[in-house]
Amino acid sequence: MEDEEGPEYGKPDFVLLDQVTMEDFMRNLQLRFEKGRIYTYIGEVLVSVNPYQELPLYGPEAIARYQGRELYERPPHLYAVANAAYKAMKHRSRDTCIVISGESGAGKTEASKHIMQYIAAVTNPSQRAEVERVKDVLLKSTCVLEAFGNARTNRNHNSSRFGKYMDINFDFKGDPIGGHIHSYLLEKVGSLGSSSSTWVKETSTPSTNC
């Protein structure tokens, strides 16, 4: 993965565009995508384009480049967002949230997986299994939920009807000690009463209540 962002890759942050129009926005997004840059910032927001293929953007070497860095020290990346959220949680001793939004097939579950991969890599080695366990439950719950049926939309004939809210719980040292996953039926507009949940903790085996 390249560490530098040159003009041939377009603007790494959309706020740097000379003109903020939809045409310029899409042109910059397409240029970066064609150059293998699937991530672009809008301030502290990260825009991701699903390449539908494996790219050499992840793994231990990439994690080491982003660990402990400030958000804009490296090219836009999910690891930078995960690092910023983790640092903020530790330094401020407050809850931190990362919102992942997009249409069905946009890569939301994959993004969640890479964020947890980063958290697992930078925490106490003895506690990494907890993050891996939460990640496995998240991935396995996706196929279970889709068995209940997806919905047809104008853009997608197999759009997911479910959203997920996932907690990773940390101790005072910043090490993960468990997690909680809620899955909501998005058709229940104005009410989150229809949900299933999975609880993961150090002393129990993950179970799903549907």
PyMOL commands that set and color helices and strands:
alter all, ss='L'
color gray80, all
select helices_A, chain A and resi 7-9+14-16+22-34+60-66+78-92+108-122+125-146
alter helices_A, ss='H'
color red, helices_A
select strands_A, chain A and resi 39-42+45-48+162-170+176-185+195-201+207-209
alter strands_A, ss='S'
color yellow, strands_A
deselect
rebuild
show_as cartoon
